[in-house]
């Protein structure tokens, strides 16, 4: 299973922090997660050192995190391998982009992305939400 592709140039980001939320893992199964990148979106190579070793079947409902700083190729994704016939559940995969090279990119509200425009705050201060 591969995640959707993050275009680092389109999103003008310096890095990506990936979060994989595991669900129920099948008995005797394994889950392996690694970051991959590509210049053309077709020829994928592993990002050195990002392979998360096999997750045990006792790791139900835990989280795997991989952060890639100073992105060097345009397209980025995670490659996830589920052993034991792929019967282990992946509940969610999040790609948190950080280090914008310029102002934030306007997020799409159409096509099932966001219910409404995300809110961005520059500083956290006390007050009414």
C-alpha positions in Angstrom: 0.0 0.0 0.0 1.3 3.4 -0.9 0.0 6.7 0.4 -1.1 9.6 -1.7 1.7 11.7 -3.1 2.8 15.0 -1.6 4.2 17.5 -4.1 6.8 19.5 -2.1 7.1 22.2 -4.8 3.3 22.7 -5.0 3.0 22.9 -1.2 6.3 24.9 -0.9 7.4 22.9 2.2 10.8 22.1 3.6 9.7 18.9 5.4 7.0 16.3 6.1 6.1 14.6 9.4 4.2 11.5 8.6 1.9 9.9 11.2 0.5 6.4 10.7 -2.2 5.3 13.2 -2.4 1.5 13.4 -5.6 -0.3 14.1 -6.0 -4.0 15.0 -3.1 -6.0 13.8 -3.6 -9.6 12.7 -1.9 -12.4 14.7 1.6 -13.2 13.5 1.5 -10.2 11.2 3.9 -7.4 10.5 3.7 -3.8 9.3 6.7 -2.0 7.7 6.7 1.7 6.9 9.3 3.7 4.9 9.4 7.1 3.2 10.0 7.3 -0.5 10.7 10.1 -2.9 10.8 10.8 -6.7 11.7 13.5 -9.1 9.0 12.5 -11.6 6.3 10.7 -9.6 7.0 7.4 -11.3 10.5 6.2 -10.3 10.4 5.9 -6.5 13.5 5.4 -4.2 13.6 4.8 -0.5 14.7 7.7 1.8 17.8 6.3 3.5 17.2 5.3 7.1 13.4 5.7 7.2 12.5 2.0 7.3 10.5 1.4 10.5 11.4 -2.1 11.5 8.6 -4.7 11.6 5.9 -3.7 14.0 4.7 -6.6 16.2 1.2 -7.9 16.2 0.9 -6.7 19.8 1.2 -3.1 18.7 -2.6 -2.6 18.1 -3.7 1.0 18.1 -0.2 2.5 18.3 1.4 5.2 16.2 4.4 5.2 13.8 6.1 8.5 13.0 8.6 9.4 10.3 9.8 12.9 9.7 11.8 14.0 6.6 13.6 17.3 6.9 15.1 19.3 4.0 13.2 17.5 1.3 15.4 16.9 -1.8 13.0 15.6 -4.3 9.7 16.9 -5.5 7.3 14.0 -4.8 7.1 12.2 -1.5 5.0 9.3 -0.1 5.0 6.4 2.4 5.3 2.8 1.3 3.5 0.5 3.8 3.8 -3.3 3.7 1.4 -5.4 5.7 2.4 -9.0 6.2 0.1 -12.0 6.8 -2.1 -11.3 3.8 -2.5 -7.6 4.6 -5.0 -8.3 7.3 -3.7 -5.6 9.7 -5.7 -2.3 9.9 -4.2 1.1 9.2 -6.7 3.6 10.7 -5.2 6.8 9.4 -2.2 8.3 7.7 -1.4 12.0 8.1 1.2 14.1 6.3 2.0 17.2 8.3 3.9 19.7 6.1 6.1 22.2 7.7 8.7 24.9 7.0 6.9 26.8 4.3 9.2 28.5 1.8 6.7 31.3 1.5 3.1 32.0 2.6 0.8 29.0 3.2 -0.9 27.5 0.2 -4.7 27.8 0.2 -6.2 24.5 1.0 -8.9 23.1 -1.3 -12.4 22.8 0.3 -13.8 20.9 -2.7 -13.3 17.3 -3.8 -13.7 15.9 -0.3 -10.5 17.5 1.1 -11.7 19.8 3.9 -15.2 20.4 5.2 -14.3 24.1 5.4 -11.2 26.3 5.0 -8.6 25.3 7.7 -7.7 28.0 10.3 -4.1 29.1 10.7 -2.9 30.9 13.8 0.4 32.6 14.2 0.5 32.6 18.0 -1.3 30.9 20.7 -2.7 33.3 23.3 -5.3 33.1 26.0 -8.9 34.0 25.1 -12.3 32.8 23.9 -12.0 30.1 21.2 
